[in-house]
């Protein structure tokens, strides 16, 4: 009898424990999603982009103005859509990145150009990835990597196959490099902590917990490998999900 | 004629400001532009403008970094910002005008009109000093608030404000050892601003400083007695404050 009661109690505790653990994961997920949404709809990006669009109106360049306004609307819609789903196709991801980059080019007066490269063997419409993992790093390249450069920046985002089961996303820029970028952002001697890296690491952890998808993130300052080069390379290796 | 300098790290925003000023504020003449703390300082020193339109986010720092380079200022100041909660609060305390991006042309011309009316330098500098004092450290011991009336400026330590009272859309400040000051802003605005300095809205028309609440009364109505002897009513909805304060 006593054994039965103890057993029941243990079972009850176990159930309660699991229940709260699941609750916590769900809560973390919601928090993460909110953070992600905020980092993608970064107020500085949003309102400065709108200001840039406003400038076309005052110069009576209605065509360009409405082109960028449409781009802005499409990007906002895609980001809102992405915030509801855990996976999107490479095609949709490229769409989102393209609108984002177009608006950033407008904001930064074409201080940089970009390339998006996709391996032919990848089925763009069927392979699914967590949306906008690349965005915080693209933002860093543009807002910190290129900003102090006199020559034009080049940003390359590539989607490559990596073995039979993985996809490799690379974000490479020829900016000042992450090490120098960090020292320039030092405030009062305090070392700058990259928000992009922090948010992405948390998100990768969340993706692992909720979907069992293990994303490997690597950030390399290119000058460390070859002193003649400068820039940052971010790589993310993701197990393939097929829609 | 107002000579203006525009400091913003976004080229397109500077462009749009030039165009807005040309269209809506024809008496403003843009004499210089800059995109950073360093170049902004140089342009101001070199061209001695009457008006500076300053963005909070610059390529090598922020608007505060630039303002701290001056010990006093001889120009009107309008802050421009995309979004910066902390910064906006600081400017509200100093009653310095700020505009949010994208800029509303009417708000811009209103802000410039207002500035040209209070163009006396020592007034601007009082606001400026309060701003610098408040932003020197995260939690300044004596936070200052600037109260701007039609023809005067009062710089007050928030700890010396006993209470605020609403009259229509105006707010009257009752201040320790100081004259009564009435400002044409709503009590709600000051409630939002001063809530982090220990001010509590106890009634539709009253905002009290917790530090100055001396006693509570139940008869004839629920009320607080303040440090200067004023009796302030408490609305029934806020009666829980009786337990929390005094």
Interface residues (C-beta under 8 A of the other chain):
Chain A: X43 X44 X46 X47 X48 X50 X51 X52 X53 X54 X55 X58 X59 X106 X107 X108 X109 X147 X148 X184
Chain B: X10 X11 X12 X13 X15 X16 X19 X20 X23 X57 X59 X60 X82 X83 X100 X101 X102 X103
